[in-house]
Structures are given as structure tokens and as C-alpha cells.
Amino acid sequence: MSDEMHQQAQQGAVDGAVLDPKGLIRESYRIDGITESECRSIFLDWALSLPDGTDSRAAIPALIAHFGAEAADHPMTGVLRAGAEAAASPRRRGGWRSRDR
């Protein structure tokens, strides 16, 4: 994601098609009776299909602003919020990466 798109995403001004090119998130909001488990699966597919260099930490809040604002109780909104929280708090890496070299 370019610097300009990153700034727009933080402001919620990026078109949903830019952040969701395959329309996965948009379509999840249109499915009646979708479960949280199904939303997690769709979210994972969305995350894995992001182009290289796309900052998911900026994209997720923009998706919430674009799609979740009108559907606060939708399961996908909850999944996106959980994704935003998880992305905001990095975890300690174990194994050889955490040791001095």
C-alpha cells in the first residue's frame, strides 16, 4: 500500500474495492446468517490474498470504517476488530529468532 493510501486508510477514505479487491469482506456482509467461524475463514482468505507490501494493520481499521460502521453487530465486524487488536499487539518470537547471535 502506498503512503498516500496508508494515510487515506487511516482516515477511512479509501474505497472498499481498493482494500478488498476480491470483494470477500463486502460479500460476507451480504450473506444472511453467516457465522463467526465462516467470517474468520473469509478473513483469512482476504489476508492471504493481500498483495505484497500491503499493510494489513492499516487496512483492517479502514475496512471496519467502510463496511462495519453500519453493521456493528455483524460477525465480520467482530472478526475485523479482533484482527485489528491482534495486529496492534506484536508477540514475542520464540526459538532461535529471540536469541542473541
C-alpha positions in Angstrom: 0.0 0.0 0.0 1.4 3.4 -1.0 2.0 6.1 1.6 -1.0 8.1 0.3 -3.3 5.0 0.5 -1.9 4.4 4.0 -2.9 7.9 5.1 -6.3 7.6 3.4 -6.9 4.2 5.1 -6.2 5.7 8.5 -8.8 8.3 7.7 -11.2 5.7 6.4 -11.3 7.4 3.0 -10.1 4.5 0.8 -12.7 2.9 -1.4 -13.6 -0.7 -0.2 -12.6 -2.1 -3.6 -9.0 -1.0 -3.0 -8.8 -2.7 0.3 -11.0 -5.7 -0.7 -10.2 -6.3 -4.3 -11.7 -9.7 -4.4 -14.9 -8.5 -2.6 -14.6 -11.1 0.1 -15.3 -8.8 3.0 -18.1 -6.9 1.2 -19.8 -10.2 0.3 -19.5 -11.5 3.8 -21.7 -8.6 5.0 -24.3 -9.6 2.4 -24.6 -13.3 3.5 -27.7 -13.8 5.7 -27.0 -16.0 8.7 -23.2 -16.1 8.3 -21.4 -17.4 11.4 -18.3 -16.0 13.1 -16.4 -19.1 12.1 -17.3 -18.5 8.4 -16.2 -14.9 8.8 -12.9 -16.0 10.2 -12.3 -18.2 7.2 -13.2 -15.4 4.8 -10.9 -13.0 6.8 -8.0 -15.5 6.5 -8.6 -15.8 2.8 -8.6 -12.0 2.5 -5.4 -11.6 4.5 -3.6 -14.3 2.4 -4.7 -12.6 -0.8 -3.3 -9.2 0.1 -0.6 -8.0 -2.4 3.0 -7.9 -1.1 3.7 -4.7 0.7 0.1 -4.1 1.8 0.0 -3.1 5.5 -2.9 -5.1 7.0 -2.6 -3.1 10.2 -3.8 0.0 8.3 -6.2 -1.9 6.0 -8.2 -3.6 8.8 -9.4 -0.4 10.5 -10.3 1.1 7.1 -12.4 -2.0 6.4 -14.2 -1.6 9.7 -14.8 2.1 8.9 -16.0 1.3 5.4 -18.1 -1.9 6.0 -18.6 -2.3 9.7 -19.9 1.2 10.6 -23.4 0.3 9.6 -23.3 -3.3 10.9 -21.7 -3.1 14.4 -23.3 -6.4 15.5 -22.3 -8.4 12.3 -19.9 -11.3 12.9 -17.5 -10.0 10.3 -17.2 -6.7 12.2 -16.2 -8.7 15.3 -13.7 -10.6 13.4 -12.2 -7.5 11.9 -12.0 -5.8 15.3 -10.2 -8.9 16.7 -7.8 -8.8 13.8 -7.1 -5.1 14.4 -6.4 -5.8 18.1 -4.1 -8.8 17.3 -2.2 -6.8 14.7 -1.7 -3.9 17.1 0.0 -6.0 19.7 3.0 -7.9 18.4 4.0 -11.0 20.2 7.4 -12.1 21.3 9.0 -14.5 18.9 10.5 -17.7 20.4 13.1 -20.0 19.2 16.3 -19.0 17.5 15.0 -15.6 16.4 14.8 -14.4 20.0 18.3 -15.4 20.9 21.4 -13.2 20.6 23.5 -14.0 17.5 
